[in-house]
Amino acid sequence: MSKYSRNLKISIANEFLSGVSSEILSKKYSICSSQIRYWGQVVAIHSNDSFQPTSHLRDAQARLQALELMWANDWSLGYTSAMLNLVSPGILSAWLNRYREKGFVGLAHQSRGRLSMKPSRIASTHCNDEKTVEELKEEITYLQAENAVLKKLEELRQTKRQQTKKKR
């Protein structure tokens, strides 16, 4: 989700395009003046269609075409981003950096979010009837250790509860 709403961006950009200085608008709205100038550029090019979601730039081939458009026309990152109706020139900059580091593969969509901290336990591919004696012994040992840890944890909780009751 964007930090600023689409309507706010367009209204600030229209103020800028009507002649109000980006520095004055920057102080008024507490937004960076370069960001306001960029919004003005996008609105000047796309008017009412500004800041719409760009689903056409989700695959690696489309991202590469966007970079090639910038290189072919010798456009800046900011102007190319404005022409493509991107939310920020930083998006195109990130694509460029990933392309320089990893090539075409770097432009592919990357999953977002945090990685799981819990290591996934690989389940055996066959059922208990087909397991070897060694596998069954390992599983029993693991389960016994897990059971012992849980019992110890419960014992510690009980002693802690008793200590808090004695203090009262």
Backbone hydrogen bonds, N-H to C=O, Kabsch-Sander energy under -0.5 kcal/mol:
donor,donor_aa,acceptor,acceptor_aa,energy
9,K,5,S,-2.2
10,I,6,R,-2.3
11,S,7,N,-2.5
12,I,8,L,-2.6
13,A,9,K,-2.5
14,N,10,I,-2.4
15,E,11,S,-1.9
16,F,12,I,-2.3
17,L,13,A,-2.6
18,S,14,N,-1.5
19,G,16,F,-1.3
20,V,15,E,-1.8
25,L,21,S,-2.2
26,S,22,S,-2.1
27,K,23,E,-1.9
28,K,24,I,-2.2
29,Y,25,L,-2.7
30,S,26,S,-1.4
31,I,26,S,-1.0
36,I,32,C,-1.7
37,R,33,S,-2.2
38,Y,34,S,-2.0
39,W,35,Q,-2.5
40,G,36,I,-2.3
41,Q,37,R,-1.9
42,V,38,Y,-2.4
43,V,39,W,-2.6
44,A,40,G,-2.3
45,I,41,Q,-1.5
46,H,42,V,-3.1
47,S,43,V,-2.2
49,D,46,H,-2.2
50,S,47,S,-1.4
52,Q,49,D,-0.9
55,S,53,P,-0.9
57,L,54,T,-1.0
58,R,55,S,-1.1
63,R,59,D,-1.8
64,L,60,A,-2.3
65,Q,61,Q,-2.1
66,A,62,A,-1.9
67,L,63,R,-2.0
68,E,64,L,-2.7
69,L,65,Q,-2.2
70,M,66,A,-1.8
71,W,67,L,-2.4
72,A,68,E,-2.9
73,N,69,L,-1.9
74,D,70,M,-0.7
75,W,70,M,-2.1
80,T,76,S,-2.4
81,S,77,L,-2.5
82,A,78,G,-2.2
83,M,79,Y,-2.6
84,L,80,T,-2.1
85,N,82,A,-0.9
86,L,81,S,-2.7
91,I,88,S,-1.2
92,L,88,S,-0.6
93,S,89,P,-1.9
94,A,90,G,-2.3
95,W,91,I,-2.0
96,L,92,L,-2.4
97,N,93,S,-2.4
98,R,94,A,-2.5
99,Y,95,W,-2.4
100,R,96,L,-2.3
101,E,97,N,-2.0
102,K,98,R,-3.0
103,G,99,Y,-1.6
105,V,102,K,-0.7
106,G,103,G,-1.0
107,L,104,F,-1.5
108,A,105,V,-1.4
122,I,120,S,-0.6
123,A,121,R,-0.5
130,E,127,C,-1.2
131,K,127,C,-0.5
131,K,128,N,-0.8
136,L,132,T,-2.1
137,K,133,V,-2.3
138,E,134,E,-2.4
139,E,135,E,-2.2
140,I,136,L,-2.3
141,T,137,K,-2.5
142,Y,138,E,-2.5
143,L,139,E,-2.5
144,Q,140,I,-2.6
145,A,141,T,-2.2
146,E,142,Y,-2.5
147,N,143,L,-2.4
148,A,144,Q,-2.3
149,V,145,A,-2.2
150,L,146,E,-2.1
151,K,147,N,-2.3
152,K,148,A,-2.4
153,L,149,V,-2.4
154,E,150,L,-2.2
155,E,151,K,-2.3
156,L,152,K,-2.4
157,R,153,L,-2.0
158,Q,154,E,-2.1
159,T,155,E,-2.3
160,K,156,L,-2.1
161,R,157,R,-2.1
162,Q,158,Q,-2.4
163,Q,159,T,-2.1
164,T,160,K,-2.1
165,K,161,R,-2.0
166,K,162,Q,-2.1
167,K,163,Q,-1.6
168,R,164,T,-1.0
